[in-house]
Amino acid sequence: MAVHVVGPQAQRQKFNTAPDWMLKGWQHVEGGLKGVYRTKYGSWWGAIKTLSRTQWQFFLFNPPAQLHGHYKWGCFFPRGENWFYVNFAKPPHGIDEGIAKIESIILEAFEENYER
């Protein structure tokens, strides 16, 4: 019995299994991660403290002025030396989600300021 292949032969695809935070250049440091929150409007230093395998605290260094007028500015709490703790109403399910949320808030803040 002959087997016929219809269409292009299946090719092996390599998928990158590294998490986004690693691909974005975030690095392990004692107690968590350090890296940069990036948007098309700029980049800001950040830190993530690991509390457990499923809980983290996210920090943003020297938030942009545009963020100060954003409706979520109340979620950013000063922690000294220009670092701000980010309090999420709904905690992120992972590090990648937390980074994406903060980048999204920064992006929104800039875009709202440009629309005014």
Short mmCIF file of the C-alpha atoms (twelve columns), coordinates in Angstrom:
data_MODEL
# 
_entry.id   MODEL 
# 
loop_
_atom_site.group_PDB 
_atom_site.id 
_atom_site.type_symbol 
_atom_site.label_atom_id 
_atom_site.label_alt_id 
_atom_site.label_comp_id 
_atom_site.label_asym_id 
_atom_site.label_seq_id 
_atom_site.Cartn_x 
_atom_site.Cartn_y 
_atom_site.Cartn_z 
_atom_site.pdbx_PDB_model_num 
ATOM 1   C CA . MET A 1   0.000  0.000  0.000  1 
ATOM 2   C CA . ALA A 2   1.472  3.369  -1.002 1 
ATOM 3   C CA . VAL A 3   1.206  6.450  1.179  1 
ATOM 4   C CA . HIS A 4   0.688  9.713  -0.648 1 
ATOM 5   C CA . VAL A 5   1.569  13.077 0.892  1 
ATOM 6   C CA . VAL A 6   -0.904 15.726 -0.127 1 
ATOM 7   C CA . GLY A 7   0.323  19.322 0.043  1 
ATOM 8   C CA . PRO A 8   3.673  20.492 1.352  1 
ATOM 9   C CA . GLN A 9   5.497  18.167 3.642  1 
ATOM 10  C CA . ALA A 10  5.271  19.041 7.298  1 
ATOM 11  C CA . GLN A 11  8.332  20.868 8.512  1 
ATOM 12  C CA . ARG A 12  9.637  20.911 12.020 1 
ATOM 13  C CA . GLN A 13  9.178  24.271 13.615 1 
ATOM 14  C CA . LYS A 14  11.304 25.481 16.460 1 
ATOM 15  C CA . PHE A 15  9.431  27.422 19.078 1 
ATOM 16  C CA . ASN A 16  11.125 29.678 21.563 1 
ATOM 17  C CA . THR A 17  10.040 28.547 24.999 1 
ATOM 18  C CA . ALA A 18  11.802 31.332 26.898 1 
ATOM 19  C CA . PRO A 19  9.440  33.665 28.763 1 
ATOM 20  C CA . ASP A 20  8.906  37.157 27.353 1 
ATOM 21  C CA . TRP A 21  10.634 38.801 30.313 1 
ATOM 22  C CA . MET A 22  13.808 36.917 29.460 1 
ATOM 23  C CA . LEU A 23  13.546 37.773 25.760 1 
ATOM 24  C CA . LYS A 24  13.090 41.444 26.733 1 
ATOM 25  C CA . GLY A 25  16.373 41.397 28.635 1 
ATOM 26  C CA . TRP A 26  15.139 41.229 32.232 1 
ATOM 27  C CA . GLN A 27  17.754 39.601 34.461 1 
ATOM 28  C CA . HIS A 28  17.706 37.601 37.655 1 
ATOM 29  C CA . VAL A 29  19.017 39.412 40.702 1 
ATOM 30  C CA . GLU A 30  18.892 38.394 44.324 1 
ATOM 31  C CA . GLY A 31  15.218 38.267 45.289 1 
ATOM 32  C CA . GLY A 32  13.750 38.870 41.845 1 
ATOM 33  C CA . LEU A 33  14.381 40.542 38.503 1 
ATOM 34  C CA . LYS A 34  15.601 43.852 37.117 1 
ATOM 35  C CA . GLY A 35  14.996 45.227 33.673 1 
ATOM 36  C CA . VAL A 36  13.336 47.891 31.582 1 
ATOM 37  C CA . TYR A 37  9.693  48.645 30.842 1 
ATOM 38  C CA . ARG A 38  9.589  49.647 27.166 1 
ATOM 39  C CA . THR A 39  7.071  51.591 25.094 1 
ATOM 40  C CA . LYS A 40  7.337  53.525 21.852 1 
ATOM 41  C CA . TYR A 41  7.599  56.670 24.010 1 
ATOM 42  C CA . GLY A 42  10.606 55.577 26.036 1 
ATOM 43  C CA . SER A 43  12.047 53.105 28.508 1 
ATOM 44  C CA . TRP A 44  12.030 53.072 32.304 1 
ATOM 45  C CA . TRP A 45  13.956 50.963 34.797 1 
ATOM 46  C CA . GLY A 46  11.973 48.414 36.695 1 
ATOM 47  C CA . ALA A 47  12.341 45.770 39.346 1 
ATOM 48  C CA . ILE A 48  10.286 42.766 40.343 1 
ATOM 49  C CA . LYS A 49  10.491 41.234 43.792 1 
ATOM 50  C CA . THR A 50  9.618  37.546 43.980 1 
ATOM 51  C CA . LEU A 51  7.414  36.782 46.993 1 
ATOM 52  C CA . SER A 52  6.575  33.196 46.026 1 
ATOM 53  C CA . ARG A 53  6.288  31.048 42.894 1 
ATOM 54  C CA . THR A 54  2.989  32.794 42.082 1 
ATOM 55  C CA . GLN A 55  3.325  36.238 43.692 1 
ATOM 56  C CA . TRP A 56  5.449  39.233 42.780 1 
ATOM 57  C CA . GLN A 57  5.786  42.917 43.562 1 
ATOM 58  C CA . PHE A 58  6.430  45.253 40.635 1 
ATOM 59  C CA . PHE A 59  8.360  48.511 40.839 1 
ATOM 60  C CA . LEU A 60  8.963  51.400 38.445 1 
ATOM 61  C CA . PHE A 61  11.847 53.844 38.733 1 
ATOM 62  C CA . ASN A 62  11.267 57.545 38.047 1 
ATOM 63  C CA . PRO A 63  7.835  57.296 36.359 1 
ATOM 64  C CA . PRO A 64  7.261  59.685 33.456 1 
ATOM 65  C CA . ALA A 65  5.390  62.925 34.208 1 
ATOM 66  C CA . GLN A 66  2.589  61.841 31.855 1 
ATOM 67  C CA . LEU A 67  1.738  59.047 34.267 1 
ATOM 68  C CA . HIS A 68  1.048  61.493 37.102 1 
ATOM 69  C CA . GLY A 69  -2.212 62.598 35.463 1 
ATOM 70  C CA . HIS A 70  -3.354 59.115 34.468 1 
ATOM 71  C CA . TYR A 71  -6.342 57.611 36.268 1 
ATOM 72  C CA . LYS A 72  -4.161 54.716 37.451 1 
ATOM 73  C CA . TRP A 73  -1.568 56.994 39.054 1 
ATOM 74  C CA . GLY A 74  -3.187 56.158 42.401 1 
ATOM 75  C CA . CYS A 75  -1.846 52.594 41.995 1 
ATOM 76  C CA . PHE A 76  1.761  53.835 42.124 1 
ATOM 77  C CA . PHE A 77  3.153  54.273 45.639 1 
ATOM 78  C CA . PRO A 78  6.495  55.960 46.391 1 
ATOM 79  C CA . ARG A 79  9.062  53.684 48.027 1 
ATOM 80  C CA . GLY A 80  11.993 56.080 48.258 1 
ATOM 81  C CA . GLU A 81  14.819 57.110 45.967 1 
ATOM 82  C CA . ASN A 82  12.325 57.613 43.097 1 
ATOM 83  C CA . TRP A 83  11.130 53.982 43.103 1 
ATOM 84  C CA . PHE A 84  7.381  53.338 42.987 1 
ATOM 85  C CA . TYR A 85  5.544  50.176 43.958 1 
ATOM 86  C CA . VAL A 86  2.734  49.267 41.548 1 
ATOM 87  C CA . ASN A 87  -0.383 47.966 43.281 1 
ATOM 88  C CA . PHE A 88  -2.580 45.966 40.900 1 
ATOM 89  C CA . ALA A 89  -6.301 45.706 41.642 1 
ATOM 90  C CA . LYS A 90  -6.114 42.213 40.170 1 
ATOM 91  C CA . PRO A 91  -2.656 40.675 40.645 1 
ATOM 92  C CA . PRO A 92  -1.007 39.484 37.433 1 
ATOM 93  C CA . HIS A 93  -0.919 35.740 36.791 1 
ATOM 94  C CA . GLY A 94  2.728  35.894 35.840 1 
ATOM 95  C CA . ILE A 95  5.754  38.102 35.429 1 
ATOM 96  C CA . ASP A 96  5.089  38.650 31.716 1 
ATOM 97  C CA . GLU A 97  1.548  39.832 32.430 1 
ATOM 98  C CA . GLY A 98  2.747  42.268 35.099 1 
ATOM 99  C CA . ILE A 99  5.356  43.786 32.813 1 
ATOM 100 C CA . ALA A 100 2.819  44.067 29.987 1 
ATOM 101 C CA . LYS A 101 0.282  45.776 32.265 1 
ATOM 102 C CA . ILE A 102 2.770  48.404 33.408 1 
ATOM 103 C CA . GLU A 103 3.941  49.046 29.836 1 
ATOM 104 C CA . SER A 104 0.292  49.375 28.788 1 
ATOM 105 C CA . ILE A 105 -0.451 51.906 31.546 1 
ATOM 106 C CA . ILE A 106 2.580  53.999 30.554 1 
ATOM 107 C CA . LEU A 107 1.547  53.851 26.899 1 
ATOM 108 C CA . GLU A 108 -2.023 54.925 27.749 1 
ATOM 109 C CA . ALA A 109 -0.732 57.841 29.815 1 
ATOM 110 C CA . PHE A 110 1.345  59.181 26.927 1 
ATOM 111 C CA . GLU A 111 -1.431 58.717 24.393 1 
ATOM 112 C CA . GLU A 112 -4.004 60.430 26.601 1 
ATOM 113 C CA . ASN A 113 -1.640 63.391 26.990 1 
ATOM 114 C CA . TYR A 114 -1.147 63.629 23.217 1 
ATOM 115 C CA . GLU A 115 -4.914 63.610 22.608 1 
ATOM 116 C CA . ARG A 116 -5.453 66.631 24.891 1 
# 
